[in-house]
Amino acid sequence: MDGVDAKARLSKDESLELLSGSEIKKNVRRHQAEEKILNELINDELVEDLGEKYKLKEDLEFQSISGATKLICGGSQNG
């Protein structure tokens, strides 16, 4: 798997809404905080297991772009 397809919307209050259908990398190392969030999403059945990645079933709000990126990719990303 080379990457994931994720879409988001920036709110007027500068928060970020990660949109339903966005993909999340599965087999990557995450910091404890992001791993905890992902496990909660799995337990609450808010992500679908697609084998090599997860797919978000509902929109999810983050306070920052970097917070969403850390969950999606397992760490911060440039660009």
N, C-alpha and C positions, 0 to 999 in steps of 0.2 A: 504494500500500500504506500503510495507516494504522498498522499495528502488527504485532506478532507474538504468537504464543501459545507461552509457555514455562512449564514446570512444573519445580519443584525440591523437594528434600527437605533439611531441615536435620539434620545428623548430631549425635550426642551430643557430639562433639568440636568442634562449631561450624563444621565445614566444610559446604559446600553441594554437593549432588549435583544437577546439571542433568540432567533425565530425558530419556531417549530419546524422540524425537518432538517435542521442543521446537524452535521455529523461531528462526532467526537472521537478522537483517536483512542484506540483501546489499549494496545500493548506498549505503553510508554511509562516512564518513571514520572511520577507526580510528587509534588510536595505534599506533606501530610494534610494541609488544609484543603487542597483541591481534591485529593483522594477521598477525603471525608464527604465533600459535596457530591462527588460522583457516586459514592456508595449510597448516599441518601437518595439520589435520583433513581438509582437502580432499585433500591428497596421500595420506593414510592411508585415504581413502575412508570416513571416519567421519561425513561429512555428505553429504546428498543435495541436489543443485541442483534447486530447484523453479521456477526462472525468476526471480522477484522476491525470493526468499528461499532460505535453506538450511534443511534439516531434519536434526537430530541423529539418528544411527542407533544410538548407544549412550549410556549414562549417562556423565557426565563430572564429575569432582570438581574443585571450586574451594576455595581456602582462605578466600574471603570472598564475600559477596553482591555487593559492588561489582565484583569480578573477573569474575563471571558476567555481570553487567549490562553491563559494558564490552564483552564479546564479543558478547552478544546484540543490544545497541542501538547499539553504536559509541561509547558514552560513559556517564557516570554518569547516573542517573535518580532523581528523587524518588518517594517512595511505595512 
